[in-house]
């Protein structure tokens, strides 16, 4: 969350930022409550001082009546002090609740607007294909080669769940193996994370696990929730900890299952593996000094590009617009792969040429000290007094389901077979699916 002092000293800046991000803003209420809180704090301190002074006078009382009078006065002062402290704490909790709802500040280069106002920054090394045949989407390819079973998934777990079969299982594992191996060679520590996290950890990362519009599955009668991303568990690893600044940046890559309710998701573009309730993902996470975070953000973006260049998938990188940023993100880059199956060919359109649409496959966010402040993750510099909050960053290395869509649809051949990217062949065990 934002620093309270920063909010009080920069109310217009915070309000303008909320407007650019399309969120409500209670800065005026925070300022008013903060003034009331400070008054109660002053009153608490004054009453406590008076109570202490009265307590010191009791042994010096001239007689028993004077002593009893001082004892009564001291008790009344401490009761008044306790009441003022309670009022202070209630005001502080109200401020914290409003403070927690405010989004992070926004990088000055971020385009202002909604989803359609994003800015294209670059494209991958692999060009979009001009098919000389009508390409199939990944669902049809899966049926052709017996790779998925959505009907069985629905029977067992409900709509939005699925079974991977045959080469799809090996492709899923190959994506995990390749990505973790690459990141480990780049200085990331591989971590296999829990699939459950406590509510306060989710809230610290910036997720709302119990609200009416939550995307989180919560475990009834517990404080546990299924994680929607390893960002939650990796960030929570250092909750309440102080890190030596010399050890930063701390780079982690986490393998986890991800669970999302995907409430409201519908439509052809969301079918198949694109928007499901469970999938596997390798997530990058970094704890850095404030001075390191911008460069680390660029590094995460470059690694995402390296991975999808190696998978020989066409993609573009976009700078996400302000109104499409999640609350914790200061800046977010999305990598969108070209998916030939995400757009139907219009009636009468030739079967050759460019077909498809962009689909998000990764994103990477710089959250500055927004999450660290909520989770109380600090750093200590040698030779300096005190501590300061670290910066946190996250980035999807690979979400296996969506990566599989991009691979199947872009690497399909006219005879219905699917070429396996070179970097995945050692784990898949073949260079062609469906030979």
Secondary structure as a PSIPRED ss2 file (coil, helix, strand):
# PSIPRED VFORMAT (PSIPRED V4.0)

   1 X C   1.000  0.000  0.000
   2 X C   1.000  0.000  0.000
   3 X C   1.000  0.000  0.000
   4 X H   0.000  1.000  0.000
   5 X H   0.000  1.000  0.000
   6 X H   0.000  1.000  0.000
   7 X H   0.000  1.000  0.000
   8 X H   0.000  1.000  0.000
   9 X H   0.000  1.000  0.000
  10 X C   1.000  0.000  0.000
  11 X H   0.000  1.000  0.000
  12 X H   0.000  1.000  0.000
  13 X H   0.000  1.000  0.000
  14 X H   0.000  1.000  0.000
  15 X H   0.000  1.000  0.000
  16 X H   0.000  1.000  0.000
  17 X H   0.000  1.000  0.000
  18 X H   0.000  1.000  0.000
  19 X H   0.000  1.000  0.000
  20 X H   0.000  1.000  0.000
  21 X H   0.000  1.000  0.000
  22 X C   1.000  0.000  0.000
  23 X C   1.000  0.000  0.000
  24 X C   1.000  0.000  0.000
  25 X C   1.000  0.000  0.000
  26 X C   1.000  0.000  0.000
  27 X H   0.000  1.000  0.000
  28 X H   0.000  1.000  0.000
  29 X H   0.000  1.000  0.000
  30 X H   0.000  1.000  0.000
  31 X H   0.000  1.000  0.000
  32 X H   0.000  1.000  0.000
  33 X H   0.000  1.000  0.000
  34 X H   0.000  1.000  0.000
  35 X H   0.000  1.000  0.000
  36 X H   0.000  1.000  0.000
  37 X H   0.000  1.000  0.000
  38 X H   0.000  1.000  0.000
  39 X H   0.000  1.000  0.000
  40 X H   0.000  1.000  0.000
  41 X H   0.000  1.000  0.000
  42 X H   0.000  1.000  0.000
  43 X H   0.000  1.000  0.000
  44 X H   0.000  1.000  0.000
  45 X H   0.000  1.000  0.000
  46 X H   0.000  1.000  0.000
  47 X H   0.000  1.000  0.000
  48 X H   0.000  1.000  0.000
  49 X H   0.000  1.000  0.000
  50 X H   0.000  1.000  0.000
  51 X H   0.000  1.000  0.000
  52 X H   0.000  1.000  0.000
  53 X H   0.000  1.000  0.000
  54 X H   0.000  1.000  0.000
  55 X H   0.000  1.000  0.000
  56 X H   0.000  1.000  0.000
  57 X H   0.000  1.000  0.000
  58 X H   0.000  1.000  0.000
  59 X C   1.000  0.000  0.000
  60 X C   1.000  0.000  0.000
  61 X C   1.000  0.000  0.000
  62 X C   1.000  0.000  0.000
  63 X C   1.000  0.000  0.000
  64 X H   0.000  1.000  0.000
  65 X H   0.000  1.000  0.000
  66 X H   0.000  1.000  0.000
  67 X H   0.000  1.000  0.000
  68 X H   0.000  1.000  0.000
  69 X H   0.000  1.000  0.000
  70 X H   0.000  1.000  0.000
  71 X H   0.000  1.000  0.000
  72 X H   0.000  1.000  0.000
  73 X H   0.000  1.000  0.000
  74 X H   0.000  1.000  0.000
  75 X H   0.000  1.000  0.000
  76 X H   0.000  1.000  0.000
  77 X H   0.000  1.000  0.000
  78 X H   0.000  1.000  0.000
  79 X H   0.000  1.000  0.000
  80 X H   0.000  1.000  0.000
  81 X H   0.000  1.000  0.000
  82 X H   0.000  1.000  0.000
  83 X H   0.000  1.000  0.000
  84 X H   0.000  1.000  0.000
  85 X H   0.000  1.000  0.000
  86 X H   0.000  1.000  0.000
  87 X H   0.000  1.000  0.000
  88 X H   0.000  1.000  0.000
  89 X H   0.000  1.000  0.000
  90 X H   0.000  1.000  0.000
  91 X H   0.000  1.000  0.000
  92 X H   0.000  1.000  0.000
  93 X H   0.000  1.000  0.000
  94 X H   0.000  1.000  0.000
  95 X H   0.000  1.000  0.000
  96 X H   0.000  1.000  0.000
  97 X H   0.000  1.000  0.000
  98 X H   0.000  1.000  0.000
  99 X H   0.000  1.000  0.000
 100 X H   0.000  1.000  0.000
 101 X H   0.000  1.000  0.000
 102 X C   1.000  0.000  0.000
 103 X C   1.000  0.000  0.000
 104 X C   1.000  0.000  0.000
 105 X C   1.000  0.000  0.000
 106 X C   1.000  0.000  0.000
 107 X C   1.000  0.000  0.000
 108 X C   1.000  0.000  0.000
 109 X C   1.000  0.000  0.000
 110 X C   1.000  0.000  0.000
 111 X C   1.000  0.000  0.000
 112 X C   1.000  0.000  0.000
 113 X C   1.000  0.000  0.000
 114 X C   1.000  0.000  0.000
 115 X H   0.000  1.000  0.000
 116 X H   0.000  1.000  0.000
 117 X H   0.000  1.000  0.000
 118 X C   1.000  0.000  0.000
 119 X E   0.000  0.000  1.000
 120 X E   0.000  0.000  1.000
 121 X E   0.000  0.000  1.000
 122 X E   0.000  0.000  1.000
 123 X E   0.000  0.000  1.000
 124 X C   1.000  0.000  0.000
 125 X C   1.000  0.000  0.000
 126 X C   1.000  0.000  0.000
 127 X C   1.000  0.000  0.000
 128 X C   1.000  0.000  0.000
 129 X C   1.000  0.000  0.000
 130 X C   1.000  0.000  0.000
 131 X E   0.000  0.000  1.000
 132 X C   1.000  0.000  0.000
 133 X C   1.000  0.000  0.000
 134 X C   1.000  0.000  0.000
 135 X C   1.000  0.000  0.000
 136 X C   1.000  0.000  0.000
 137 X C   1.000  0.000  0.000
 138 X H   0.000  1.000  0.000
 139 X H   0.000  1.000  0.000
 140 X H   0.000  1.000  0.000
 141 X H   0.000  1.000  0.000
 142 X H   0.000  1.000  0.000
 143 X H   0.000  1.000  0.000
 144 X H   0.000  1.000  0.000
 145 X H   0.000  1.000  0.000
 146 X C   1.000  0.000  0.000
 147 X C   1.000  0.000  0.000
 148 X E   0.000  0.000  1.000
 149 X E   0.000  0.000  1.000
 150 X H   0.000  1.000  0.000
 151 X H   0.000  1.000  0.000
 152 X H   0.000  1.000  0.000
 153 X H   0.000  1.000  0.000
 154 X H   0.000  1.000  0.000
 155 X H   0.000  1.000  0.000
 156 X H   0.000  1.000  0.000
 157 X H   0.000  1.000  0.000
 158 X C   1.000  0.000  0.000
 159 X C   1.000  0.000  0.000
 160 X C   1.000  0.000  0.000
 161 X C   1.000  0.000  0.000
 162 X C   1.000  0.000  0.000
 163 X E   0.000  0.000  1.000
 164 X E   0.000  0.000  1.000
 165 X C   1.000  0.000  0.000
 166 X C   1.000  0.000  0.000
 167 X H   0.000  1.000  0.000
 168 X H   0.000  1.000  0.000
 169 X H   0.000  1.000  0.000
 170 X H   0.000  1.000  0.000
 171 X H   0.000  1.000  0.000
 172 X H   0.000  1.000  0.000
 173 X H   0.000  1.000  0.000
 174 X H   0.000  1.000  0.000
 175 X H   0.000  1.000  0.000
 176 X H   0.000  1.000  0.000
 177 X H   0.000  1.000  0.000
 178 X H   0.000  1.000  0.000
 179 X H   0.000  1.000  0.000
 180 X H   0.000  1.000  0.000
 181 X H   0.000  1.000  0.000
 182 X H   0.000  1.000  0.000
 183 X H   0.000  1.000  0.000
 184 X H   0.000  1.000  0.000
 185 X H   0.000  1.000  0.000
 186 X C   1.000  0.000  0.000
 187 X C   1.000  0.000  0.000
 188 X C   1.000  0.000  0.000
 189 X E   0.000  0.000  1.000
 190 X E   0.000  0.000  1.000
 191 X E   0.000  0.000  1.000
 192 X E   0.000  0.000  1.000
 193 X C   1.000  0.000  0.000
 194 X C   1.000  0.000  0.000
 195 X C   1.000  0.000  0.000
 196 X E   0.000  0.000  1.000
 197 X E   0.000  0.000  1.000
 198 X E   0.000  0.000  1.000
 199 X H   0.000  1.000  0.000
 200 X H   0.000  1.000  0.000
 201 X H   0.000  1.000  0.000
 202 X H   0.000  1.000  0.000
 203 X H   0.000  1.000  0.000
 204 X H   0.000  1.000  0.000
 205 X H   0.000  1.000  0.000
 206 X C   1.000  0.000  0.000
 207 X C   1.000  0.000  0.000
 208 X C   1.000  0.000  0.000
 209 X C   1.000  0.000  0.000
 210 X C   1.000  0.000  0.000
 211 X C   1.000  0.000  0.000
 212 X C   1.000  0.000  0.000
 213 X C   1.000  0.000  0.000
 214 X C   1.000  0.000  0.000
 215 X C   1.000  0.000  0.000
 216 X C   1.000  0.000  0.000
 217 X C   1.000  0.000  0.000
 218 X E   0.000  0.000  1.000
 219 X C   1.000  0.000  0.000
 220 X C   1.000  0.000  0.000
 221 X C   1.000  0.000  0.000
 222 X C   1.000  0.000  0.000
 223 X C   1.000  0.000  0.000
 224 X E   0.000  0.000  1.000
 225 X E   0.000  0.000  1.000
 226 X E   0.000  0.000  1.000
 227 X C   1.000  0.000  0.000
 228 X C   1.000  0.000  0.000
 229 X C   1.000  0.000  0.000
 230 X H   0.000  1.000  0.000
 231 X H   0.000  1.000  0.000
 232 X H   0.000  1.000  0.000
 233 X H   0.000  1.000  0.000
 234 X H   0.000  1.000  0.000
 235 X H   0.000  1.000  0.000
 236 X H   0.000  1.000  0.000
 237 X C   1.000  0.000  0.000
 238 X C   1.000  0.000  0.000
 239 X C   1.000  0.000  0.000
 240 X C   1.000  0.000  0.000
 241 X C   1.000  0.000  0.000
 242 X E   0.000  0.000  1.000
 243 X E   0.000  0.000  1.000
 244 X E   0.000  0.000  1.000
 245 X H   0.000  1.000  0.000
 246 X H   0.000  1.000  0.000
 247 X H   0.000  1.000  0.000
 248 X C   1.000  0.000  0.000
 249 X C   1.000  0.000  0.000
 250 X E   0.000  0.000  1.000
 251 X E   0.000  0.000  1.000
 252 X E   0.000  0.000  1.000
 253 X E   0.000  0.000  1.000
 254 X E   0.000  0.000  1.000
 255 X E   0.000  0.000  1.000
 256 X E   0.000  0.000  1.000
 257 X E   0.000  0.000  1.000
 258 X E   0.000  0.000  1.000
 259 X E   0.000  0.000  1.000
 260 X C   1.000  0.000  0.000
 261 X C   1.000  0.000  0.000
 262 X C   1.000  0.000  0.000
 263 X C   1.000  0.000  0.000
 264 X C   1.000  0.000  0.000
 265 X C   1.000  0.000  0.000
 266 X C   1.000  0.000  0.000
 267 X C   1.000  0.000  0.000
 268 X H   0.000  1.000  0.000
 269 X H   0.000  1.000  0.000
 270 X H   0.000  1.000  0.000
 271 X C   1.000  0.000  0.000
 272 X C   1.000  0.000  0.000
 273 X C   1.000  0.000  0.000
 274 X C   1.000  0.000  0.000
 275 X C   1.000  0.000  0.000
 276 X C   1.000  0.000  0.000
 277 X C   1.000  0.000  0.000
 278 X E   0.000  0.000  1.000
 279 X E   0.000  0.000  1.000
 280 X E   0.000  0.000  1.000
 281 X E   0.000  0.000  1.000
 282 X E   0.000  0.000  1.000
 283 X E   0.000  0.000  1.000
 284 X E   0.000  0.000  1.000
 285 X E   0.000  0.000  1.000
 286 X E   0.000  0.000  1.000
 287 X E   0.000  0.000  1.000
 288 X E   0.000  0.000  1.000
 289 X C   1.000  0.000  0.000
 290 X C   1.000  0.000  0.000
 291 X C   1.000  0.000  0.000
 292 X C   1.000  0.000  0.000
 293 X H   0.000  1.000  0.000
 294 X H   0.000  1.000  0.000
 295 X H   0.000  1.000  0.000
 296 X H   0.000  1.000  0.000
 297 X H   0.000  1.000  0.000
 298 X H   0.000  1.000  0.000
 299 X H   0.000  1.000  0.000
 300 X H   0.000  1.000  0.000
 301 X H   0.000  1.000  0.000
 302 X H   0.000  1.000  0.000
 303 X H   0.000  1.000  0.000
 304 X H   0.000  1.000  0.000
 305 X H   0.000  1.000  0.000
 306 X H   0.000  1.000  0.000
 307 X H   0.000  1.000  0.000
 308 X H   0.000  1.000  0.000
 309 X H   0.000  1.000  0.000
 310 X H   0.000  1.000  0.000
 311 X C   1.000  0.000  0.000
 312 X C   1.000  0.000  0.000
 313 X C   1.000  0.000  0.000
 314 X C   1.000  0.000  0.000
 315 X E   0.000  0.000  1.000
 316 X E   0.000  0.000  1.000
 317 X E   0.000  0.000  1.000
 318 X E   0.000  0.000  1.000
 319 X E   0.000  0.000  1.000
 320 X C   1.000  0.000  0.000
 321 X C   1.000  0.000  0.000
 322 X H   0.000  1.000  0.000
 323 X H   0.000  1.000  0.000
 324 X H   0.000  1.000  0.000
 325 X C   1.000  0.000  0.000
 326 X C   1.000  0.000  0.000
 327 X C   1.000  0.000  0.000
 328 X C   1.000  0.000  0.000
 329 X C   1.000  0.000  0.000
 330 X C   1.000  0.000  0.000
 331 X E   0.000  0.000  1.000
 332 X E   0.000  0.000  1.000
 333 X E   0.000  0.000  1.000
 334 X E   0.000  0.000  1.000
 335 X E   0.000  0.000  1.000
 336 X E   0.000  0.000  1.000
 337 X E   0.000  0.000  1.000
 338 X E   0.000  0.000  1.000
 339 X E   0.000  0.000  1.000
 340 X H   0.000  1.000  0.000
 341 X H   0.000  1.000  0.000
 342 X H   0.000  1.000  0.000
 343 X C   1.000  0.000  0.000
 344 X C   1.000  0.000  0.000
 345 X C   1.000  0.000  0.000
 346 X C   1.000  0.000  0.000
 347 X C   1.000  0.000  0.000
 348 X C   1.000  0.000  0.000
 349 X C   1.000  0.000  0.000
 350 X C   1.000  0.000  0.000
 351 X C   1.000  0.000  0.000
 352 X C   1.000  0.000  0.000
 353 X E   0.000  0.000  1.000
 354 X C   1.000  0.000  0.000
 355 X C   1.000  0.000  0.000
 356 X C   1.000  0.000  0.000
 357 X E   0.000  0.000  1.000
 358 X E   0.000  0.000  1.000
 359 X E   0.000  0.000  1.000
 360 X E   0.000  0.000  1.000
 361 X E   0.000  0.000  1.000
 362 X E   0.000  0.000  1.000
 363 X E   0.000  0.000  1.000
 364 X E   0.000  0.000  1.000
 365 X E   0.000  0.000  1.000
 366 X E   0.000  0.000  1.000
 367 X C   1.000  0.000  0.000
 368 X C   1.000  0.000  0.000
 369 X C   1.000  0.000  0.000
 370 X H   0.000  1.000  0.000
 371 X H   0.000  1.000  0.000
 372 X H   0.000  1.000  0.000
 373 X H   0.000  1.000  0.000
 374 X H   0.000  1.000  0.000
 375 X H   0.000  1.000  0.000
 376 X C   1.000  0.000  0.000
 377 X C   1.000  0.000  0.000
 378 X E   0.000  0.000  1.000
 379 X E   0.000  0.000  1.000
 380 X E   0.000  0.000  1.000
 381 X C   1.000  0.000  0.000
 382 X C   1.000  0.000  0.000
 383 X C   1.000  0.000  0.000
 384 X C   1.000  0.000  0.000
 385 X C   1.000  0.000  0.000
 386 X C   1.000  0.000  0.000
 387 X C   1.000  0.000  0.000
 388 X E   0.000  0.000  1.000
 389 X E   0.000  0.000  1.000
 390 X C   1.000  0.000  0.000
 391 X E   0.000  0.000  1.000
 392 X E   0.000  0.000  1.000
 393 X E   0.000  0.000  1.000
 394 X E   0.000  0.000  1.000
 395 X E   0.000  0.000  1.000
 396 X E   0.000  0.000  1.000
 397 X E   0.000  0.000  1.000
 398 X E   0.000  0.000  1.000
 399 X E   0.000  0.000  1.000
 400 X H   0.000  1.000  0.000
 401 X H   0.000  1.000  0.000
 402 X H   0.000  1.000  0.000
 403 X H   0.000  1.000  0.000
 404 X H   0.000  1.000  0.000
 405 X H   0.000  1.000  0.000
 406 X H   0.000  1.000  0.000
 407 X H   0.000  1.000  0.000
 408 X H   0.000  1.000  0.000
 409 X H   0.000  1.000  0.000
 410 X H   0.000  1.000  0.000
 411 X C   1.000  0.000  0.000
 412 X E   0.000  0.000  1.000
 413 X C   1.000  0.000  0.000
 414 X C   1.000  0.000  0.000
 415 X C   1.000  0.000  0.000
 416 X C   1.000  0.000  0.000
 417 X C   1.000  0.000  0.000
 418 X E   0.000  0.000  1.000
 419 X E   0.000  0.000  1.000
 420 X C   1.000  0.000  0.000
 421 X C   1.000  0.000  0.000
 422 X H   0.000  1.000  0.000
 423 X H   0.000  1.000  0.000
 424 X H   0.000  1.000  0.000
 425 X H   0.000  1.000  0.000
 426 X H   0.000  1.000  0.000
 427 X H   0.000  1.000  0.000
 428 X H   0.000  1.000  0.000
 429 X C   1.000  0.000  0.000
 430 X C   1.000  0.000  0.000
 431 X C   1.000  0.000  0.000
 432 X E   0.000  0.000  1.000
 433 X E   0.000  0.000  1.000
 434 X C   1.000  0.000  0.000
 435 X C   1.000  0.000  0.000
